[in-house]
Amino acid sequence: MTEDILKLDEALQRGAEKSATQDNRLHTYPAAISPACHPAVITPACQPAIISPACHPAVISPACHPPLSHPPATPPSSHPPATPASSHPPATPASSHPPATPASSHPPATPASSHPPATPASSHPPATPPSSHPPATPPSSHPPATPPSSGPPKRTFSGLSTATAITDVKDAWEGKKPYVLLSKIGPFKVFFRDIFNTGPQRELESEVINAYLSLLIKKYNDNNADRACAVDTFEMTRIWDGLKPKVKIVPQLYKLIVGIVNAGHHWMLVVILPGDKKTVFLDPLGERKTSINHCKDVTRSFMRHRGLNVSRWARETRSHPLQHDATSCGAYALKFAECILGGLPLEFDNSTSGVNSIREHIAVSILENTDDLSNLCHLCGEQDGDTHWIGCEFCPRWFHKSCAKYRGRKEYICAACQ
């Protein structure tokens, strides 16, 4: 009897336990369902931290993993569902919100994509990427004041027009005499001050005489088969003074050797004819016998030193207009040379106005026939020297910065244009 009662009691307990188990299954929260039975909840132990998009449930395309049309109903319960024990936190269930990133000690790998990732917005402007090309210089309405360091930029300055030359001559005669180069004939440089001294009642300087005489010789050689050469005033005066000249010429190559002597601030013309073995001597004030004989002796000695046979040597003078003032000897000597080289008689207007016209013609001819000055400094007359240049804003002249004493950054205006 007692055994029957015990068996009945055990059967009732087993029924109660079975009923309680079924009740618990009906009241269990879906998130507590075993991960092995719910495909949307995968434990981290089965899900590696770095999973390719094809294997990660959160990134599976809708075609392979359709979302639930209705979320499972949560049955009411007075007790919170028991969370199954696990060493890893449960994965976030699928939801309409973006899935949470699974916890991991390593950052998740960026999924491969054929498109570059979008640039995140930033409060700072993006840094300018480096470039192998220098930034373009913005255009400017003003040319740079300083030319290239190797030399002045090209500006044509090979001579002045007749009108400009006459204007410069008249400006110089009226007192404009800045130290600015106006012309260069061979080695001879003519500045404003030299042109100033070609004016009325002034004595011509040696640079003007040598420059104009060089033009006369060039014209003769261009128009004649015979050759002529000039001996500059410095060497011709050495010859006159009986000193050994430094000039090296072969007399036999020339029909005429022309030079102008300065003796006691007075200019006189000497013309040597090696083929005729004679010297023509012309003094604007009139030839004295002692001067004629002295000219013969010194020129004969000069020819002997240059290898010419001078056993017989003649001297000659010619009739010519005489100088009436004390300052026009240079203009007369150049006019004498012009007539002889041109094969003209020694006849010209020697009045005051006539002599002033000769002076003006000399000055204008020097300015018109200058060598190219484009690459020269118009202060020192040289190209070499300072490698930094500055150009005048109003004329085509260039200057060494050191010669112009230019230290600022303003526009430069040369002394001739001020």
Protein Blocks (a to p, Z undefined) as FASTA:
>chain_A
ZZmmmmmmmmmmmmmmmmmmmmmmmmpcfklpcfklmmklccfklmcfbdcfklmmklgc
fklmccdfbdcdddddfbdcdddddfbdcdddddfbdcdddddfbdcdddddfbdcdddd
dfbdcdddddfbdcdddddfbdcfbdcfkbccddddebccfklmmmmmmmmmnopacdcd
fbdehjbccdfklmmmmpghiacdfklmmmmmmmmmmmmmmmpmbdcddddfklmmmmmn
opacfbdcdfklpfbdcddddehhiacdddddfknopaddddfkbpafklmmmmmmmmmm
mmmmnopackbccdddddddddfbfklmmmmmmmmmmmmmnopacdddfbfklmmmmmmm
mmmmmmmmgccfklpcfklopabhcfbdcddfkbcbdcdfklnopabfbdcddfklZZ
